[in-house]
Amino acid sequence: MTGMTTPAAQIVDAAAYAQAVEDAVRASAAYYTGGTSVLDDDAYDRLVRSIADWEAAHPGQVLPDSPSGKVAGGAVEGDVPHTVAMLSLDNVFSPEEFTAWAASLARRVGHESERYSVEPKLDGLATAARYTEGRLTRLITRGDGTAGEDVTHAAGAVEGLPERLTEPVTVEVRGEVLMTTAQFEHAGEVRTAHGGQPFANPRNAAAGTLRARDRAYTVPMTFFGYGLLPLDGTEAGLAAALDEAAHSDLMARAATLGVNTTATTAVPGVTADTVEDVLARVREIADLRPHLPFGIDGIVVKADLAADQRAAGSGSRAPRWAIAYKLPAVEKITRLLEVQWNVGRTGIIAPRAVLAPVEIDGSTITYATLHNPADITRRDLRLGDHVMVHRAGDVIPRVEAPVAHLRTGEEQPIVFPEACPRCGSAIDTSEQRWRCENGRNCHLVASLSYAAGRDQLDIEGLGHTRVVQLVEAGLVADLADLFTLTRDQLLGLDRMGGTSTDNLLAAIATAKGRPLARVLCALGVRGTGRSMSRRIARYFATMDELRAADAETIRRVEGIGTEKAPSIVAELAELGPLIDKLVAAGVNMTEPGATPPAPPAPPSDGTDGGTGTADATHATDTARATDVTASADGPLAGMTVVVTGAMTGPLEKLSRNEMNELVERAGGRSSSSVSKRTSLVVAGEGAGSKRAKAESLGVRLATPDEFALLVAGLVG
């Protein structure tokens, strides 16, 4: 990083050690005063560990400013003393290191810990909220651990931190203030609208926002409690009870007082009896991490019982009864080298960032998503910028924001294309996502290859190479042309004999009978995909009904909001000539088993409809929209089903889309995410985060074989 030494795995001499300490202090000060830092989390962790390794080998040369003996955030001096020191946590990075820590805890308390609490380590700013007789009177940052900064002025913007508790008690609630993903996006929009630089990431945004006093705007943050302790004015009986309570009981008590805790999330705090149980929970939380609506950087493990905590004691910077199991970093800082403009199958022109290679969570990242031109402008991204890149699990890497304080003045503006980079046609810039005015015809090969794919029309033998041949030979100019191909035309192509020609024509003939949902998906209507195409097809039953619908009617399909509905209407109008050609070619335009929506009931009182009729029609449509995919009498009637992992047995050859279609034929509703409303999760081989979430929520699980029996007669 500019102006900093690169953190090394090993410090070689005293001069390098002194520089490393200086770099760590500067990075910590930048983050804890303004919410910015010249190092990302992983680089800072490695730097501090190298400092600790040097100090262990050279105990007589430890510098007084070293971060190894200080509470995190110690760069900030506060003027509000803490009643009990707010300490940091030591870190472990592997099962072996955690097992060693658990053994050291057992030695300190004289026995194996009877119970551990296991919670996500939230990526925000540690704070203490003081309540007097149930009313919030002060909010304080951790500061140097002994005193913190008064940030009560910002308390009103912190969700999950009630102004009044449900009981008039005097207590201190400790927790983390952070920004959820949605809050971070909103904060970035508000900040740039007021002329500021975008926040680098949610953690920095929360830290800077909590301290800001003179901003012309406010943005929301969220509080999650992780501690509850008495104050000087706490009633004696309550104080004694809090002092003796297990950590898990304290969290339950905090929740009853109205304080937000992780109990309301997909990763609630739990207790575990053994090291093995703790490590299993660590894996579960790690699997769920990419899908959480807020950032975590690890898992906090504590001795749950108060007696064990007292026996273990605390050091000057961290308790000995708690540890942070750090997960691999999902954010790194690297440089934006180039922006490529790629054209998708529907003509969407998408920017892609070319990055200086950076390793995140075990993968080397060289490309990342940039969303759209408006997003580039809003974030004020420039070529040569140091940028924060985020990647979690299988999520496509994305550029979050420039690290503006690392700019050198040599960065260059990103040049937007003036014409389609693929075909040279004009660009439609009327929406945030730019599109070639040639639409699907700009990238006809990609569009046709997608339409012929297994989860769309499933035309066996029509792969990418064959599509290229057809397009280059001038035999196919759109999707409908596939269905008018003749035997003689195909025999005229290279490497097309009689057998392969007949097989392809048979596959095309079969594709004519695919259900409407598959046809919609093959058309590639923007704003829809496989599951949405099924919902639309089930709701309208026929293409004619769908094409006749206005935006208000289409909006009644579950998952289609007020913004998406008009674009679907416009897309269908644009696709009208192609749909007409498909109909003329004999392609099916109905959804088997679905019934078209009933027309609005005529007014019963001879008026022009009135409010009552409109309300009744809306109620009917609303009820229909909530269950457009389900058959009332199937074995899965009324159930929401999630399929995850690889299928085996009778289901082995089914794609994920075919599995979802099977769910819906059996009367259920397919879903891609697990929630409290999920009825069943079909967990195949390699099922990970979704299975773990189902277990944590108590959702019913089924193996592929069990599910096959449940829907017996529909698998064919």
Buried (B, 14 or more C-beta within 10 A) or exposed (E): BEEBEEBEEEBEEEEBBBBBBBBBBBBBBBBBBBBBBBBBBBBBBBBBBBBBBBBEEEEEEBBEBBBBBBBBBBBBEBEBEBEBBBBBBBBBBEBEBBBEBBEEBBEBBEEEBBBBBBBBBBBBBBBBBBBBEBEBEBBBBBBBBBBBBBBBEBBEBBBBBBEEBEBEBBBBBBBBBBBBEEBBEBBBEBBBEEEBBBBBBBBBBBBBBBBBEEEEEEBBBBBBBBBBBBBEEBEEEBBEBBEEBBBBBBBBBBBEBBBBBBBEBBBBBBBBEEBEBBBEBBBBBBBBBBBBEBBBBBBBBBBBBBEBBBBBEBEEBBBBBBBBBBBBBBBBBBBBBEBEBEBBBBBBBBBBBBBBEBEBBEEEBBBBBBBBBEBBEBBBBBBBBBBBBBBBBEBEBBBBBBBBBBBEEEBEEBEBBEEBBBBEBEBBEEEEBBBBBBBBBBBBBBBBBBBBBEBBBBBBBBEEEBBBBBBEEEBBEBBBBBBBBEEEBBEEBEEBEEEBBEEBBEBBEEBBEBBBBBBBBBBBBBBBBBBBBBBBBBBBBBBBBBBEBEBEBBBBBBEBEEEBBBBBBBBBEEBEEBBEBBBEBEBBBBBEEBEBBEEBEEEEEEEEBEEEBEEBBEEBBEEBBEBBBBBEEBBBBEBBBBBBBEBEBBBEEBBBBBBBBBBBBBBBBBBEEBEEEBBBBBBBEEBBBBBBBBBBBEBEBBBBBEBBBBBEEBBE
